[in-house]
Amino acid sequence: MAVLWNDNLIGWLHASIGDRWNAYACGPRVGDPGRPIGRFTKEEAVRRIALEAGWHETE
């Protein structure tokens, strides 16, 4: 599942075991597969990807 912010790919996630998802933050280069940032619930995975991309929770 892709995670987009302002139409830019900032990360992606895929299902793991149970309600856990593997989260990846994309790098600045096009085609960068991203780096793993952990395994979380789906909502937390999206939040963590957004935080890695520079999103602030007060926005």
C-alpha positions in Angstrom: 0.0 0.0 0.0 1.5 3.4 -1.0 1.5 6.3 1.3 1.2 9.7 -0.5 1.6 13.2 0.8 0.7 16.0 -1.6 0.8 13.5 -4.5 4.4 12.4 -3.6 5.2 8.9 -2.6 6.7 9.1 1.0 6.5 5.4 1.9 4.7 2.2 1.6 3.6 -0.7 3.8 2.6 -4.3 3.4 0.8 -6.7 5.7 2.7 -8.8 8.1 1.3 -11.1 10.8 -2.1 -10.4 12.5 -2.8 -6.6 12.6 0.8 -5.6 11.9 2.2 -3.9 8.8 5.8 -3.5 7.7 6.5 0.2 7.1 9.1 1.7 4.8 10.1 5.3 4.4 11.1 6.3 0.8 14.3 8.1 0.2 14.7 11.3 -1.8 15.6 9.6 -5.1 13.0 8.3 -7.6 13.0 4.5 -7.6 14.5 4.3 -4.0 12.8 1.2 -2.5 12.8 2.8 0.9 14.2 1.7 4.2 12.3 -0.3 6.8 11.2 1.6 9.9 9.3 -1.1 11.7 6.2 -3.1 12.2 3.1 -1.4 13.5 -0.7 -1.4 13.3 -1.9 0.0 9.9 -2.7 3.5 11.3 0.5 3.7 13.3 2.5 2.6 10.2 1.1 5.5 8.2 1.7 7.9 11.0 5.3 6.8 11.4 5.9 7.1 7.6 4.5 10.6 7.7 6.7 11.6 10.6 9.8 10.3 8.8 8.8 12.5 5.8 8.7 15.6 8.0 5.0 15.8 8.9 4.3 17.3 12.3 1.4 16.0 14.3 0.1 19.6 15.0 -0.5 20.2 11.3 
